[in-house]
Amino acid sequence: MSDFHFIRPLWLLAIVPVLLLWWQIFRRQDTLSVMRGVIDPHLLEHLFIGQSGKRWLRPVNMLLVLWLIMVVALAGPAWQREPSPFAGEDAGLVVLLKVSQTMNAEDLQPNRLERAKFKLRDLLEERTGAPTALIVYSGSVHLVMPLTRDHRIISAMIEDLVPGLMPADGDALKAALVKADSLLQRAGVPGSVVVLADSVSTSNELTETTRLPVQFLAIQSPQSPLDPGIQQAASLLRGDITRLTVNSADVQSIALRARSDWTTGTEAGQDRWRDSGYAILPLIAFCALFWSRKGWVTQ
């Protein structure tokens, strides 16, 4: 309970007018107030029968209890944190697309690169409205599009991506991951990375490259053995591997995992305090039930 606090503490100021209003109502409804001035107190208590034991269970007193509980609920008592309901929608996804000479292989029709583009378009459709960025890499790394919710721009820009446009052929996956990490940090949003590649060079020293969740879409024939480099990279980065499928099951799995992998947002302060005022609503409803008692009227 060391974290206990009120999310909206200014509502507690409402206790002052509540107490003043209750006191005014209490004085107005106090049937003994007039007689106290003319009858001795030790005699007055014997003139009323059946009042002393139940005086606390009166409409005006229950009204005070109800008001105080409502003020506490409005103030928002909190002591636990929870993820923001909008964090999953705001979580960014950085796509690392390998554009090297090996992606021209035609074991996938029309070739690996074109198949990767098809899958990227399907992934963008699955993430409609969610921020997505695109980085291409080969022997060098290049930012094609920063985080954007307009996926039509990314779809248009991948049309002309071919290995011949890259300054150098190779596999600079490590540099691409570093760039993706930097991109999300500058944007100030949580997110994850998905790598679309046919292979990963074992020369990449990927340990401690990024703290972001990483997953791989292996652009290989479903019948061929999985590239050992991709397996090693996924193991080092504690990432997941998705094999290419003939339908959209692969991109659906990636999109679902990208929405759940935004847990780094809690480290970036994207979580919030859980408002426990809602839990007090049943108690408020219970106190309000007393007004169903016959004769309960508060003026």
N, C-alpha and C positions, 0 to 999 in steps of 0.2 A: 504493500500500500504506500510505499515511499513515492510512487509515481502518481498518487491520487491528486487530481486537481479538477477544476471546472473549465470546460472549453469556452463557455460564455459567462464569465464570473460577474459581469455587470448586471445580470438578471438578479443576482442576490440582493441588489439594492431595493428590489421590489418588496423585500421582507418588511422594510420600514413602513411603507403605506399600508401594507397588509395588516400589520400589528395595530396601526392607528385606526384603521377601518373596523377591525375586529373589536377593539376597545369601545368604539362609539356604539356599535351594534349591541355589545354586551351590556353597556350601561343603560341603553334604551330598553332592553328586554329584561333587565333585572327587576323583578317584581318586588324585591325586598328593599330596593334602594330608597324608596319613599318612606317606608316605615322605620328605617334605621334612625331617622332623625327624631322620631317621637317615642320609640319603644326601646327599652334596654336590650342590648344584644343577647343577654342570657335568657331573657323571656321570649325574644323574637323567634329563636330557634325551636321553641316548643309550640309555637302557633301554627306552624306548617307541618303537615304530616306527609311522610314519604318523599321528602325533597332532598334530604342530605345525602342519601346513598347514591342517588342517580343524577345529581346535579352536573356531574362532568359529562354525562352522555346527553348533551343538548345540541340542537341544531347549530347554535352559534359556535360551540366548541369544535364540532366536527367540521364546520365550515373553515375554521382556522387551520385545522390539521390538513384539510384538503388543499387549501391555498398554499400552505408551506410546502407540501409535497410537490405541488405543481411548479412552484418557483424553483425548487431544487432540480426538477426534471428539465425545466427550461434552461437552467444554468449549464446543463450538460456535464454531469459527473463522468470522469474518465480516469482509467488507470491501466488500460491495455491498448496496444497499438494494433492496427489492422491495415491491410493493403488498400490503397485508394481504388475505388471502383472504376476509375477512369484510367488507371495506370496501364492496364493491359491494352487499352485502345491507343494510348499514347506511346507505348513502347515501340522503339524504332527497330528496324531490321536492315542490316547492311549486307547486301549481296556481293560476294566476291566471285566474279566470273573469270575463269581462266581462259585467256585468248592466246594460245600458243600453237605451234605447228602441229603438235600431237592431237589437237582438237579438230584437225582436218581429216582424221581417220574416218573411213566410211563403213566401219562395222555397224554403225547406227546410221540409218537413212534420214536425211541426205548426208549428213556427217555429224560428228559429235557436237560441234559448236552450234550448228543449227538446231539440233535436238535440245541443247541446253537453253537456247533462246526460246524455244517453244515452252519448255518447262518454266522458264522465268516469267513468260506472259501469263501462264496459268497460275503461278504463284501470286502475281500482282492482282489477278482477279479474286483470288482467295482473300487477299488483304485489302480489299477496297476500303479506302478512307484511312488506312493506317500508314504512318510515315515509313518510307522505304528509300534506301540509298543504293547506288550502284558503283562499285569499284572494279576495274578490270586490271588484270595483272598477267604478266608473262615473265620476261627478264627484268621488267620494271613495273611500277605500280602507278595507276592513274585514276583519279576521281572523275567519273563520268557525270554523276548527278548526286548532290547532297540530299539529305532527307527531304522528301516531298510527299505530299498526299495525292498529287496529280500523277497517277501512274501512266497516263497517256504519254507524258514526256519521256519516261524511261522506255516505254515500248517503242517509241519512234527512234530513240537514239541507239538502240541495240541493233537496228537494221543493218547499219554499215560497219559493225564491228567485225573485223577480220584480222588474222594474225599478221598480215602485211602492214597493218597500221602501227603495230607495236615497235618501238625503237630497238628492242633486243628480245630474242627468244630465250626462254628459260622458265624458272619456277620460283618467283619471289613471293611465296605465300607468307613467309614471316613478316616481310615489310608490309604486305597487304593487311595482315591482321593488326599490325601496329597502327596503320593509317585508319582502319575501321574503329579501333579503340579511341584514337584521337578525335575522330569525327563525332562520335557519340558524346564524348566529354565536352567538346566545344558546343554542341547543341544543347547540353544540359538535360538530356533525357536518358532513361534506361533503355536497354535494347540488347540484341543478340546478333549473331553473325551466321550466315549460311554460305558455304563454299560450294560452288558448282564447278567441279573439276573432274577430269578423267584419271588423274594420278597426282601424287605428291612426291616430290624428290626427297629422298631420305637425308639429303644434305641440309635440309631446313632444321635448324635448332629451335624447336617450337616451345620448349619448356619455359614457363613464366612469360610467354609472349604477350598474353592477354588474360584478363580475368573475366572477359565476356563469355557467356554461353555460346558455344560453337557447334554447328552441325554441318554435315557433309551430304551433298547429293552426288553420288558417284555416277558420272556420265560414262557409263560402260554398258555393254550388252548384258542383259540380265543373265545370260547363260555363261558369261565369262567369269573367271575367278576375280574376286575383289582385289584391287591394287594394294600391295603390302604397304606402300607409302601412306595411303589413305587410312589404313588400319592403324599404323603407327602414330600418325598425326592425331587421329581421334582418341587414341589411348593417352597420348601426352596432354592433350587439351581437355580430356574428360568430356569429349563430345559424342554425338550420336551420328550414325551413318544410315542413310536411306538409299536403298537400291532403286534404280530406275524401273518404272513400271509402264505398261502400255496404256494405262488409264491415268486418272488424276489422283490415285490413292497416294502417290509419293508426295505431291505438292500439298495435298490436304494434311498429311502427317507433318510435314515441315511447318505449315502455317499454324497448325494447332500447337506444335511444340514452341514455336516462336512467341505465341501468346502466353504460354505458361513459363517461358524462360526469362520473363522480364523481372524475376525475383531480385536481380541486382538493383532494381528501382528502390527497394527498401533500404539498401545501403546508401543510395543517393538521396534519401530523405523524401521519397515519394509515398511513403506510408503515412497514416494519419492516426489520431487518437480515436478509439471507438467510443461513440457517444452512448453511454449507458442510461441516459435519460429515458430512452424508449422502454427499457426494462421496468421502469416505474409505472408505466401506463396501467398494468393490471391492478396495482395498488390504488391508483387514482379512481379506476372504475369501481373497485370494491368500496371505497369511501363514499362514492356517489350513490351507492345502493341504499345508504341510510336514508336518503330522501324518499324512498318508497315506504318508509314507516308512516303509519297513520298519524296525522296531526303535526308532522314536521314542517314547520314554516319558518323562514327567516326573512324578516322585513328590513 
